Amino acid sequence: MSRKVVIDRFEGIYAICEDRDQKLFAIAIAELPAGVKEGHVIEICDDGTLFIDEKETDIRREKNKKLQDSLWK
């Protein structure tokens, strides 16, 4: 069973990630897929591989944009 986390921010050599229980933890940037940015959803597979979940990232971004838009109206 894989696990998904969101890149919250970068601090030094670490990406600070948040899981769905809102727990924060660090992953070394060197272990992350190339091109990862804040807000990307990362899937951590059982075998330890990490990849960017583009579909989930897009869904989260659209949801956040709609929320922002509703707050500014």
Distance bins in CASP14 RR format, pairs under 12 A and 6 or more apart:
PFRMAT RR
TARGET T0000
AUTHOR 0000-0000-0000
RMODE 2
METHOD distances of the structure
MODEL  1
1 43 0 0 0 0 0 1 0 0 0 0 0
1 44 0 0 0 0 0 1 0 0 0 0 0
1 45 0 0 0 0 1 0 0 0 0 0 0
1 46 1 0 0 1 0 0 0 0 0 0 0
1 47 0 0 0 0 0 1 0 0 0 0 0
2 19 0 0 0 0 0 1 0 0 0 0 0
2 41 0 0 0 0 0 1 0 0 0 0 0
2 42 0 0 0 0 0 1 0 0 0 0 0
2 43 1 0 1 0 0 0 0 0 0 0 0
2 44 1 0 0 1 0 0 0 0 0 0 0
2 45 1 0 1 0 0 0 0 0 0 0 0
2 46 1 0 0 1 0 0 0 0 0 0 0
2 47 0 0 0 0 1 0 0 0 0 0 0
2 48 0 0 0 0 1 0 0 0 0 0 0
2 49 0 0 0 0 1 0 0 0 0 0 0
2 50 0 0 0 0 1 0 0 0 0 0 0
2 51 0 0 0 0 1 0 0 0 0 0 0
2 53 0 0 0 0 1 0 0 0 0 0 0
2 56 0 0 0 0 0 1 0 0 0 0 0
3 17 0 0 0 0 0 1 0 0 0 0 0
3 18 0 0 0 0 0 1 0 0 0 0 0
3 19 1 0 0 1 0 0 0 0 0 0 0
3 20 0 0 0 0 1 0 0 0 0 0 0
3 21 0 0 0 0 0 1 0 0 0 0 0
3 23 0 0 0 0 0 1 0 0 0 0 0
3 25 0 0 0 0 0 1 0 0 0 0 0
3 27 0 0 0 0 0 1 0 0 0 0 0
3 41 0 0 0 0 0 1 0 0 0 0 0
3 42 0 0 0 0 1 0 0 0 0 0 0
3 43 1 0 0 1 0 0 0 0 0 0 0
3 44 1 0 1 0 0 0 0 0 0 0 0
3 45 0 0 0 0 1 0 0 0 0 0 0
3 46 0 0 0 0 1 0 0 0 0 0 0
3 48 0 0 0 0 1 0 0 0 0 0 0
3 49 0 0 0 0 0 1 0 0 0 0 0
3 50 0 0 0 0 0 1 0 0 0 0 0
3 53 0 0 0 0 0 1 0 0 0 0 0
4 17 0 0 0 0 1 0 0 0 0 0 0
4 18 0 0 0 0 0 1 0 0 0 0 0
4 19 1 0 0 1 0 0 0 0 0 0 0
4 20 1 0 0 1 0 0 0 0 0 0 0
4 21 0 0 0 0 0 1 0 0 0 0 0
4 39 0 0 0 0 0 1 0 0 0 0 0
4 40 0 0 0 0 0 1 0 0 0 0 0
4 41 1 0 1 0 0 0 0 0 0 0 0
4 42 1 0 0 1 0 0 0 0 0 0 0
4 43 1 0 1 0 0 0 0 0 0 0 0
4 44 1 0 0 1 0 0 0 0 0 0 0
4 45 0 0 0 0 0 1 0 0 0 0 0
4 50 0 0 0 0 0 1 0 0 0 0 0
4 51 0 0 0 0 0 1 0 0 0 0 0
4 52 0 0 0 0 0 1 0 0 0 0 0
4 53 1 0 0 1 0 0 0 0 0 0 0
4 55 0 0 0 0 0 1 0 0 0 0 0
4 56 1 0 0 1 0 0 0 0 0 0 0
4 57 0 0 0 0 0 1 0 0 0 0 0
4 59 0 0 0 0 0 1 0 0 0 0 0
4 60 0 0 0 0 0 1 0 0 0 0 0
5 15 0 0 0 0 1 0 0 0 0 0 0
5 16 0 0 0 0 1 0 0 0 0 0 0
5 17 1 0 1 0 0 0 0 0 0 0 0
5 18 1 0 0 1 0 0 0 0 0 0 0
5 19 1 0 1 0 0 0 0 0 0 0 0
5 20 0 0 0 0 1 0 0 0 0 0 0
5 21 0 0 0 0 0 1 0 0 0 0 0
5 22 0 0 0 0 0 1 0 0 0 0 0
5 23 0 0 0 0 1 0 0 0 0 0 0
5 24 0 0 0 0 1 0 0 0 0 0 0
5 25 1 0 0 1 0 0 0 0 0 0 0
5 26 0 0 0 0 0 1 0 0 0 0 0
5 27 1 0 0 1 0 0 0 0 0 0 0
5 32 0 0 0 0 0 1 0 0 0 0 0
5 36 0 0 0 0 0 1 0 0 0 0 0
5 39 0 0 0 0 0 1 0 0 0 0 0
5 40 0 0 0 0 1 0 0 0 0 0 0
5 41 1 0 0 1 0 0 0 0 0 0 0
5 42 1 0 1 0 0 0 0 0 0 0 0
5 43 0 0 0 0 1 0 0 0 0 0 0
5 44 1 0 0 1 0 0 0 0 0 0 0
5 50 0 0 0 0 1 0 0 0 0 0 0
5 51 0 0 0 0 0 1 0 0 0 0 0
5 52 0 0 0 0 0 1 0 0 0 0 0
5 53 0 0 0 0 1 0 0 0 0 0 0
5 56 0 0 0 0 0 1 0 0 0 0 0
5 57 0 0 0 0 0 1 0 0 0 0 0
5 60 0 0 0 0 0 1 0 0 0 0 0
6 15 0 0 0 0 0 1 0 0 0 0 0
6 16 0 0 0 0 1 0 0 0 0 0 0
6 17 1 0 0 1 0 0 0 0 0 0 0
6 18 1 0 1 0 0 0 0 0 0 0 0
6 19 0 0 0 0 1 0 0 0 0 0 0
6 20 0 0 0 0 1 0 0 0 0 0 0
6 21 0 0 0 0 0 1 0 0 0 0 0
6 22 0 0 0 0 0 1 0 0 0 0 0
6 23 0 0 0 0 0 1 0 0 0 0 0
6 24 0 0 0 0 0 1 0 0 0 0 0
6 25 0 0 0 0 0 1 0 0 0 0 0
6 27 0 0 0 0 0 1 0 0 0 0 0
6 36 0 0 0 0 0 1 0 0 0 0 0
6 37 0 0 0 0 0 1 0 0 0 0 0
6 38 0 0 0 0 1 0 0 0 0 0 0
6 39 1 0 1 0 0 0 0 0 0 0 0
6 40 1 0 0 1 0 0 0 0 0 0 0
6 41 1 0 1 0 0 0 0 0 0 0 0
6 42 1 0 0 1 0 0 0 0 0 0 0
6 43 0 0 0 0 0 1 0 0 0 0 0
6 44 0 0 0 0 0 1 0 0 0 0 0
6 52 0 0 0 0 0 1 0 0 0 0 0
6 53 0 0 0 0 1 0 0 0 0 0 0
6 56 0 0 0 0 1 0 0 0 0 0 0
6 57 0 0 0 0 1 0 0 0 0 0 0
6 59 0 0 0 0 0 1 0 0 0 0 0
6 60 1 0 0 1 0 0 0 0 0 0 0
6 61 0 0 0 0 0 1 0 0 0 0 0
6 64 0 0 0 0 0 1 0 0 0 0 0
7 14 0 0 0 0 0 1 0 0 0 0 0
7 15 1 0 1 0 0 0 0 0 0 0 0
7 16 1 0 0 1 0 0 0 0 0 0 0
7 17 1 0 1 0 0 0 0 0 0 0 0
7 18 0 0 0 0 1 0 0 0 0 0 0
7 19 0 0 0 0 0 1 0 0 0 0 0
7 24 0 0 0 0 0 1 0 0 0 0 0
7 25 0 0 0 0 0 1 0 0 0 0 0
7 26 0 0 0 0 0 1 0 0 0 0 0
7 27 0 0 0 0 1 0 0 0 0 0 0
7 29 0 0 0 0 1 0 0 0 0 0 0
7 32 1 0 0 1 0 0 0 0 0 0 0
7 33 0 0 0 0 0 1 0 0 0 0 0
7 35 0 0 0 0 0 1 0 0 0 0 0
7 36 1 0 0 1 0 0 0 0 0 0 0
7 37 1 0 0 1 0 0 0 0 0 0 0
7 38 1 0 1 0 0 0 0 0 0 0 0
7 39 1 0 1 0 0 0 0 0 0 0 0
7 40 1 0 1 0 0 0 0 0 0 0 0
7 41 0 0 0 0 1 0 0 0 0 0 0
7 42 1 0 0 1 0 0 0 0 0 0 0
7 50 0 0 0 0 0 1 0 0 0 0 0
7 52 0 0 0 0 1 0 0 0 0 0 0
7 53 0 0 0 0 0 1 0 0 0 0 0
7 57 0 0 0 0 1 0 0 0 0 0 0
7 60 0 0 0 0 0 1 0 0 0 0 0
8 14 0 0 0 0 0 1 0 0 0 0 0
8 15 1 0 0 1 0 0 0 0 0 0 0
8 16 1 0 1 0 0 0 0 0 0 0 0
8 17 1 0 0 1 0 0 0 0 0 0 0
8 18 1 0 1 0 0 0 0 0 0 0 0
8 19 0 0 0 0 0 1 0 0 0 0 0
8 22 0 0 0 0 0 1 0 0 0 0 0
8 23 0 0 0 0 0 1 0 0 0 0 0
8 24 1 0 0 1 0 0 0 0 0 0 0
8 25 0 0 0 0 1 0 0 0 0 0 0
8 26 0 0 0 0 0 1 0 0 0 0 0
8 27 0 0 0 0 0 1 0 0 0 0 0
8 37 0 0 0 0 0 1 0 0 0 0 0
8 38 1 0 0 1 0 0 0 0 0 0 0
8 39 1 0 0 1 0 0 0 0 0 0 0
8 40 0 0 0 0 0 1 0 0 0 0 0
8 41 0 0 0 0 0 1 0 0 0 0 0
8 42 0 0 0 0 0 1 0 0 0 0 0
9 15 1 0 0 1 0 0 0 0 0 0 0
9 16 1 0 1 0 0 0 0 0 0 0 0
9 17 0 0 0 0 1 0 0 0 0 0 0
9 18 0 0 0 0 1 0 0 0 0 0 0
9 24 0 0 0 0 1 0 0 0 0 0 0
9 26 0 0 0 0 0 1 0 0 0 0 0
9 27 0 0 0 0 0 1 0 0 0 0 0
9 29 0 0 0 0 0 1 0 0 0 0 0
9 36 0 0 0 0 0 1 0 0 0 0 0
9 37 0 0 0 0 0 1 0 0 0 0 0
9 38 1 0 1 0 0 0 0 0 0 0 0
9 39 0 0 0 0 1 0 0 0 0 0 0
9 40 0 0 0 0 0 1 0 0 0 0 0
10 16 1 0 0 1 0 0 0 0 0 0 0
10 17 0 0 0 0 0 1 0 0 0 0 0
10 26 0 0 0 0 1 0 0 0 0 0 0
10 27 0 0 0 0 0 1 0 0 0 0 0
10 28 0 0 0 0 0 1 0 0 0 0 0
10 29 1 0 0 1 0 0 0 0 0 0 0
10 32 0 0 0 0 1 0 0 0 0 0 0
10 35 0 0 0 0 0 1 0 0 0 0 0
10 36 0 0 0 0 1 0 0 0 0 0 0
10 37 0 0 0 0 1 0 0 0 0 0 0
10 38 1 0 0 1 0 0 0 0 0 0 0
10 39 0 0 0 0 0 1 0 0 0 0 0
10 40 0 0 0 0 0 1 0 0 0 0 0
11 17 0 0 0 0 0 1 0 0 0 0 0
11 24 0 0 0 0 0 1 0 0 0 0 0
11 25 0 0 0 0 0 1 0 0 0 0 0
11 26 1 0 0 1 0 0 0 0 0 0 0
11 27 0 0 0 0 0 1 0 0 0 0 0
11 28 0 0 0 0 0 1 0 0 0 0 0
11 29 0 0 0 0 1 0 0 0 0 0 0
11 38 0 0 0 0 0 1 0 0 0 0 0
12 26 0 0 0 0 1 0 0 0 0 0 0
12 28 0 0 0 0 1 0 0 0 0 0 0
12 29 1 0 0 1 0 0 0 0 0 0 0
12 30 0 0 0 0 0 1 0 0 0 0 0
13 26 0 0 0 0 1 0 0 0 0 0 0
13 27 0 0 0 0 0 1 0 0 0 0 0
13 28 1 0 0 1 0 0 0 0 0 0 0
13 29 1 0 1 0 0 0 0 0 0 0 0
13 30 1 0 0 1 0 0 0 0 0 0 0
13 31 0 0 0 0 0 1 0 0 0 0 0
13 32 0 0 0 0 0 1 0 0 0 0 0
14 24 0 0 0 0 0 1 0 0 0 0 0
14 25 0 0 0 0 1 0 0 0 0 0 0
14 26 1 1 0 0 0 0 0 0 0 0 0
14 27 1 0 0 1 0 0 0 0 0 0 0
14 28 1 0 0 1 0 0 0 0 0 0 0
14 29 1 0 0 1 0 0 0 0 0 0 0
14 30 0 0 0 0 1 0 0 0 0 0 0
14 31 0 0 0 0 1 0 0 0 0 0 0
14 32 0 0 0 0 1 0 0 0 0 0 0
15 24 0 0 0 0 0 1 0 0 0 0 0
15 25 0 0 0 0 1 0 0 0 0 0 0
15 26 1 0 0 1 0 0 0 0 0 0 0
15 27 1 0 1 0 0 0 0 0 0 0 0
15 28 1 0 0 1 0 0 0 0 0 0 0
15 29 1 0 1 0 0 0 0 0 0 0 0
15 30 0 0 0 0 1 0 0 0 0 0 0
15 31 0 0 0 0 1 0 0 0 0 0 0
15 32 1 0 1 0 0 0 0 0 0 0 0
15 33 0 0 0 0 0 1 0 0 0 0 0
15 35 0 0 0 0 0 1 0 0 0 0 0
15 36 1 0 0 1 0 0 0 0 0 0 0
15 37 0 0 0 0 1 0 0 0 0 0 0
15 38 0 0 0 0 1 0 0 0 0 0 0
15 39 0 0 0 0 0 1 0 0 0 0 0
15 40 0 0 0 0 1 0 0 0 0 0 0
15 42 0 0 0 0 1 0 0 0 0 0 0
15 50 0 0 0 0 0 1 0 0 0 0 0
15 52 0 0 0 0 0 1 0 0 0 0 0
16 23 0 0 0 0 0 1 0 0 0 0 0
16 24 1 0 1 0 0 0 0 0 0 0 0
16 25 1 0 0 1 0 0 0 0 0 0 0
16 26 1 0 1 0 0 0 0 0 0 0 0
16 27 0 0 0 0 1 0 0 0 0 0 0
16 28 0 0 0 0 0 1 0 0 0 0 0
16 29 0 0 0 0 0 1 0 0 0 0 0
16 32 0 0 0 0 0 1 0 0 0 0 0
16 38 0 0 0 0 1 0 0 0 0 0 0
16 39 0 0 0 0 0 1 0 0 0 0 0
16 42 0 0 0 0 0 1 0 0 0 0 0
17 23 0 0 0 0 1 0 0 0 0 0 0
17 24 1 0 0 1 0 0 0 0 0 0 0
17 25 1 0 1 0 0 0 0 0 0 0 0
17 26 1 0 0 1 0 0 0 0 0 0 0
17 27 1 0 1 0 0 0 0 0 0 0 0
17 28 0 0 0 0 0 1 0 0 0 0 0
17 29 0 0 0 0 0 1 0 0 0 0 0
17 31 0 0 0 0 0 1 0 0 0 0 0
17 32 0 0 0 0 1 0 0 0 0 0 0
17 36 0 0 0 0 0 1 0 0 0 0 0
17 38 0 0 0 0 0 1 0 0 0 0 0
17 39 0 0 0 0 1 0 0 0 0 0 0
17 40 0 0 0 0 1 0 0 0 0 0 0
17 41 0 0 0 0 1 0 0 0 0 0 0
17 42 1 0 0 1 0 0 0 0 0 0 0
17 43 0 0 0 0 0 1 0 0 0 0 0
17 44 0 0 0 0 1 0 0 0 0 0 0
17 50 0 0 0 0 0 1 0 0 0 0 0
18 24 1 0 1 0 0 0 0 0 0 0 0
18 25 0 0 0 0 1 0 0 0 0 0 0
18 26 0 0 0 0 0 1 0 0 0 0 0
18 27 0 0 0 0 0 1 0 0 0 0 0
18 38 0 0 0 0 0 1 0 0 0 0 0
18 39 0 0 0 0 1 0 0 0 0 0 0
18 40 0 0 0 0 0 1 0 0 0 0 0
18 41 0 0 0 0 0 1 0 0 0 0 0
18 42 0 0 0 0 0 1 0 0 0 0 0
18 60 0 0 0 0 0 1 0 0 0 0 0
19 25 1 0 0 1 0 0 0 0 0 0 0
19 27 0 0 0 0 0 1 0 0 0 0 0
19 41 0 0 0 0 0 1 0 0 0 0 0
19 42 0 0 0 0 0 1 0 0 0 0 0
19 43 0 0 0 0 0 1 0 0 0 0 0
19 44 0 0 0 0 1 0 0 0 0 0 0
20 41 0 0 0 0 0 1 0 0 0 0 0
20 56 0 0 0 0 0 1 0 0 0 0 0
20 60 0 0 0 0 0 1 0 0 0 0 0
25 42 0 0 0 0 0 1 0 0 0 0 0
25 44 0 0 0 0 0 1 0 0 0 0 0
26 32 0 0 0 0 0 1 0 0 0 0 0
27 33 0 0 0 0 0 1 0 0 0 0 0
27 36 0 0 0 0 1 0 0 0 0 0 0
27 40 0 0 0 0 0 1 0 0 0 0 0
27 42 1 0 0 1 0 0 0 0 0 0 0
27 44 0 0 0 0 1 0 0 0 0 0 0
27 48 0 0 0 0 0 1 0 0 0 0 0
27 50 1 0 0 1 0 0 0 0 0 0 0
28 36 0 0 0 0 0 1 0 0 0 0 0
28 50 0 0 0 0 0 1 0 0 0 0 0
29 35 0 0 0 0 0 1 0 0 0 0 0
29 36 1 0 0 1 0 0 0 0 0 0 0
29 37 0 0 0 0 0 1 0 0 0 0 0
29 38 0 0 0 0 0 1 0 0 0 0 0
29 42 0 0 0 0 0 1 0 0 0 0 0
29 50 0 0 0 0 0 1 0 0 0 0 0
30 36 0 0 0 0 0 1 0 0 0 0 0
30 50 0 0 0 0 0 1 0 0 0 0 0
31 42 0 0 0 0 1 0 0 0 0 0 0
31 44 0 0 0 0 1 0 0 0 0 0 0
31 48 0 0 0 0 1 0 0 0 0 0 0
31 49 0 0 0 0 1 0 0 0 0 0 0
31 50 1 0 0 1 0 0 0 0 0 0 0
31 51 0 0 0 0 0 1 0 0 0 0 0
32 38 0 0 0 0 0 1 0 0 0 0 0
32 40 0 0 0 0 1 0 0 0 0 0 0
32 42 1 0 0 1 0 0 0 0 0 0 0
32 43 0 0 0 0 0 1 0 0 0 0 0
32 44 0 0 0 0 0 1 0 0 0 0 0
32 49 0 0 0 0 0 1 0 0 0 0 0
32 50 1 0 0 1 0 0 0 0 0 0 0
32 51 0 0 0 0 1 0 0 0 0 0 0
32 52 0 0 0 0 1 0 0 0 0 0 0
33 40 0 0 0 0 1 0 0 0 0 0 0
33 41 0 0 0 0 0 1 0 0 0 0 0
33 42 1 0 0 1 0 0 0 0 0 0 0
33 43 0 0 0 0 1 0 0 0 0 0 0
33 44 0 0 0 0 0 1 0 0 0 0 0
33 45 0 0 0 0 0 1 0 0 0 0 0
33 49 0 0 0 0 1 0 0 0 0 0 0
33 50 1 0 1 0 0 0 0 0 0 0 0
33 51 1 0 1 0 0 0 0 0 0 0 0
33 52 1 0 1 0 0 0 0 0 0 0 0
33 53 0 0 0 0 0 1 0 0 0 0 0
33 54 0 0 0 0 0 1 0 0 0 0 0
33 57 0 0 0 0 0 1 0 0 0 0 0
34 40 0 0 0 0 0 1 0 0 0 0 0
34 50 0 0 0 0 0 1 0 0 0 0 0
34 51 0 0 0 0 0 1 0 0 0 0 0
34 52 0 0 0 0 1 0 0 0 0 0 0
35 42 0 0 0 0 0 1 0 0 0 0 0
35 50 0 0 0 0 0 1 0 0 0 0 0
35 51 0 0 0 0 0 1 0 0 0 0 0
35 52 1 0 0 1 0 0 0 0 0 0 0
35 54 0 0 0 0 0 1 0 0 0 0 0
35 57 0 0 0 0 0 1 0 0 0 0 0
36 42 1 0 0 1 0 0 0 0 0 0 0
36 43 0 0 0 0 0 1 0 0 0 0 0
36 50 0 0 0 0 1 0 0 0 0 0 0
36 51 0 0 0 0 1 0 0 0 0 0 0
36 52 1 0 0 1 0 0 0 0 0 0 0
36 53 0 0 0 0 0 1 0 0 0 0 0
36 54 0 0 0 0 0 1 0 0 0 0 0
36 57 0 0 0 0 1 0 0 0 0 0 0
37 52 0 0 0 0 1 0 0 0 0 0 0
37 54 0 0 0 0 0 1 0 0 0 0 0
37 57 0 0 0 0 1 0 0 0 0 0 0
37 61 0 0 0 0 0 1 0 0 0 0 0
38 57 0 0 0 0 0 1 0 0 0 0 0
38 60 0 0 0 0 0 1 0 0 0 0 0
38 61 0 0 0 0 0 1 0 0 0 0 0
39 52 0 0 0 0 1 0 0 0 0 0 0
39 53 0 0 0 0 0 1 0 0 0 0 0
39 54 0 0 0 0 0 1 0 0 0 0 0
39 56 0 0 0 0 0 1 0 0 0 0 0
39 57 1 0 0 1 0 0 0 0 0 0 0
39 58 0 0 0 0 0 1 0 0 0 0 0
39 59 0 0 0 0 0 1 0 0 0 0 0
39 60 1 0 0 1 0 0 0 0 0 0 0
39 61 1 0 0 1 0 0 0 0 0 0 0
39 63 0 0 0 0 0 1 0 0 0 0 0
39 64 0 0 0 0 1 0 0 0 0 0 0
40 50 0 0 0 0 0 1 0 0 0 0 0
40 51 0 0 0 0 0 1 0 0 0 0 0
40 52 1 0 1 0 0 0 0 0 0 0 0
40 53 1 0 0 1 0 0 0 0 0 0 0
40 54 0 0 0 0 1 0 0 0 0 0 0
40 55 0 0 0 0 0 1 0 0 0 0 0
40 56 0 0 0 0 1 0 0 0 0 0 0
40 57 1 0 1 0 0 0 0 0 0 0 0
40 58 0 0 0 0 0 1 0 0 0 0 0
40 60 0 0 0 0 1 0 0 0 0 0 0
40 61 0 0 0 0 1 0 0 0 0 0 0
41 50 0 0 0 0 0 1 0 0 0 0 0
41 51 0 0 0 0 1 0 0 0 0 0 0
41 52 1 0 0 1 0 0 0 0 0 0 0
41 53 1 0 1 0 0 0 0 0 0 0 0
41 54 0 0 0 0 1 0 0 0 0 0 0
41 55 0 0 0 0 1 0 0 0 0 0 0
41 56 1 0 1 0 0 0 0 0 0 0 0
41 57 1 0 1 0 0 0 0 0 0 0 0
41 58 0 0 0 0 1 0 0 0 0 0 0
41 59 0 0 0 0 1 0 0 0 0 0 0
41 60 1 0 0 1 0 0 0 0 0 0 0
41 61 0 0 0 0 1 0 0 0 0 0 0
41 63 0 0 0 0 0 1 0 0 0 0 0
42 48 0 0 0 0 0 1 0 0 0 0 0
42 49 0 0 0 0 0 1 0 0 0 0 0
42 50 1 0 1 0 0 0 0 0 0 0 0
42 51 1 0 0 1 0 0 0 0 0 0 0
42 52 1 0 0 1 0 0 0 0 0 0 0
42 53 1 0 0 1 0 0 0 0 0 0 0
42 54 0 0 0 0 0 1 0 0 0 0 0
42 56 0 0 0 0 1 0 0 0 0 0 0
42 57 0 0 0 0 1 0 0 0 0 0 0
42 60 0 0 0 0 0 1 0 0 0 0 0
43 49 0 0 0 0 1 0 0 0 0 0 0
43 50 1 0 0 1 0 0 0 0 0 0 0
43 51 1 0 1 0 0 0 0 0 0 0 0
43 52 1 0 0 1 0 0 0 0 0 0 0
43 53 1 0 1 0 0 0 0 0 0 0 0
43 54 0 0 0 0 0 1 0 0 0 0 0
43 55 0 0 0 0 0 1 0 0 0 0 0
43 56 1 0 0 1 0 0 0 0 0 0 0
43 57 0 0 0 0 0 1 0 0 0 0 0
44 50 1 0 1 0 0 0 0 0 0 0 0
44 51 0 0 0 0 1 0 0 0 0 0 0
44 52 0 0 0 0 0 1 0 0 0 0 0
44 53 0 0 0 0 0 1 0 0 0 0 0
45 51 1 0 0 1 0 0 0 0 0 0 0
45 53 0 0 0 0 0 1 0 0 0 0 0
51 57 0 0 0 0 0 1 0 0 0 0 0
52 58 0 0 0 0 0 1 0 0 0 0 0
53 59 0 0 0 0 1 0 0 0 0 0 0
53 60 0 0 0 0 1 0 0 0 0 0 0
53 61 0 0 0 0 0 1 0 0 0 0 0
54 60 0 0 0 0 0 1 0 0 0 0 0
54 61 0 0 0 0 0 1 0 0 0 0 0
55 61 0 0 0 0 0 1 0 0 0 0 0
55 62 0 0 0 0 0 1 0 0 0 0 0
56 62 0 0 0 0 0 1 0 0 0 0 0
56 63 0 0 0 0 0 1 0 0 0 0 0
57 63 0 0 0 0 0 1 0 0 0 0 0
57 64 0 0 0 0 0 1 0 0 0 0 0
58 64 0 0 0 0 0 1 0 0 0 0 0
58 65 0 0 0 0 0 1 0 0 0 0 0
59 65 0 0 0 0 0 1 0 0 0 0 0
59 66 0 0 0 0 0 1 0 0 0 0 0
60 66 0 0 0 0 0 1 0 0 0 0 0
60 67 0 0 0 0 0 1 0 0 0 0 0
61 67 0 0 0 0 0 1 0 0 0 0 0
61 68 0 0 0 0 0 1 0 0 0 0 0
62 68 0 0 0 0 0 1 0 0 0 0 0
62 69 0 0 0 0 0 1 0 0 0 0 0
63 69 0 0 0 0 0 1 0 0 0 0 0
63 70 0 0 0 0 0 1 0 0 0 0 0
64 70 0 0 0 0 0 1 0 0 0 0 0
64 71 0 0 0 0 0 1 0 0 0 0 0
65 71 0 0 0 0 0 1 0 0 0 0 0
65 72 0 0 0 0 0 1 0 0 0 0 0
66 72 0 0 0 0 0 1 0 0 0 0 0
66 73 0 0 0 0 0 1 0 0 0 0 0
67 73 0 0 0 0 0 1 0 0 0 0 0
END
